[in-house]
Amino acid sequence: QVQLVESGGGLVQPGGSLKLSCAASRNIFSIYLMGWYRQAPGKQRELIATVRSDGIATYVNSVQARFTISIDTAKNTVYLQMSSLKPEDTAVYYCNALNQLTRGEYWGQGTQVTVSS
C-alpha cells in the first residue's frame, strides 16, 4: 500500500505562483508513473502533467510552459510548480501514481487551488 499526501494549495491572485507537493509513503518512482490531475467544479477530472523516474515529463496544452512537474527521489516527493496562474486553473489538484504494468493506481486526497483577485 502507498499513501500519497498533497500539500501547498491555497488562494492566489491571477498571475501568481504556487508549488504543490505530493509526498509518497515509500519510493515507488521506478515502477510508477507519477501524475497531477485536477478537477474544477462541474467538470471531469483531467490529467495535466506526468513525470517518469528519469525526469521525462508531459503536459496538457493548457498548462504547457506555465507548470513544471518534477520529482525528488531522495524525498519521495513529486512537485508541481505553477506559474502565471489563471482563474480557470481553479480546481482541486490530485496526485496520482500509476503502475503501467498492472494499471493499479493510488490517489492523494487532493488540495484546493483557487485563483482569484
Residue pairs with C-beta under 8 A, 6 or more apart in sequence:
1 25
2 24
2 25
2 26
2 28
2 32
2 97
2 106
3 24
3 25
3 106
4 22
4 23
4 24
4 25
4 95
4 96
4 97
4 106
4 107
4 108
5 22
5 23
5 108
5 109
6 20
6 21
6 22
6 93
6 94
6 95
6 108
6 109
6 110
6 111
7 20
7 21
7 23
7 111
8 18
8 19
8 20
8 21
8 111
9 18
9 20
9 93
9 111
9 112
9 113
10 18
10 112
10 113
10 114
11 114
11 116
12 18
12 85
12 113
12 114
12 115
13 85
13 115
13 116
13 117
14 85
14 86
14 87
14 115
14 116
14 117
15 84
15 85
16 85
16 115
17 81
17 82
17 83
17 84
17 85
18 82
18 85
18 113
19 79
19 80
19 81
19 82
20 36
20 79
20 80
20 82
20 93
20 95
20 111
20 113
21 77
21 78
21 79
22 34
22 36
22 77
22 78
22 79
22 80
22 95
22 108
23 75
23 76
23 77
24 76
24 77
24 78
24 97
25 76
26 76
27 73
27 76
28 76
28 97
29 53
29 71
29 73
29 76
30 53
31 99
31 100
31 101
32 97
32 98
32 99
32 100
32 106
33 50
33 51
33 52
33 97
33 98
33 100
34 50
34 51
34 52
34 69
34 71
34 78
34 95
34 96
34 97
34 98
35 47
35 48
35 49
35 50
35 51
35 69
35 95
35 96
35 97
35 98
36 47
36 48
36 49
36 50
36 69
36 78
36 80
36 93
36 94
36 95
36 96
37 45
37 46
37 47
37 48
37 93
37 94
37 95
37 96
38 45
38 46
38 48
38 89
38 91
38 92
38 93
38 94
38 113
39 45
39 46
39 91
39 92
39 94
39 110
40 88
40 90
40 91
41 91
43 91
45 94
46 60
47 60
47 96
48 59
48 60
48 62
48 63
48 67
49 57
49 58
49 59
49 60
49 63
49 67
49 69
49 80
50 57
50 58
50 69
51 57
51 58
51 69
51 70
51 71
51 78
53 71
53 73
55 70
55 71
57 68
57 69
57 70
59 67
59 69
62 88
63 82
63 89
66 82
66 83
66 84
66 85
67 80
67 81
67 82
67 83
68 79
68 80
68 81
68 83
69 78
69 79
69 80
69 81
70 78
70 79
70 81
71 77
71 78
71 79
72 78
72 79
78 95
80 93
82 89
82 113
85 113
85 115
86 115
87 115
87 116
88 115
89 113
89 115
90 113
90 114
90 115
90 116
91 112
91 113
92 110
92 111
92 112
92 113
93 110
93 111
93 112
93 113
94 107
94 108
94 109
94 110
95 107
95 108
96 105
96 106
96 107
96 108
97 105
97 106
98 104
98 105
99 105
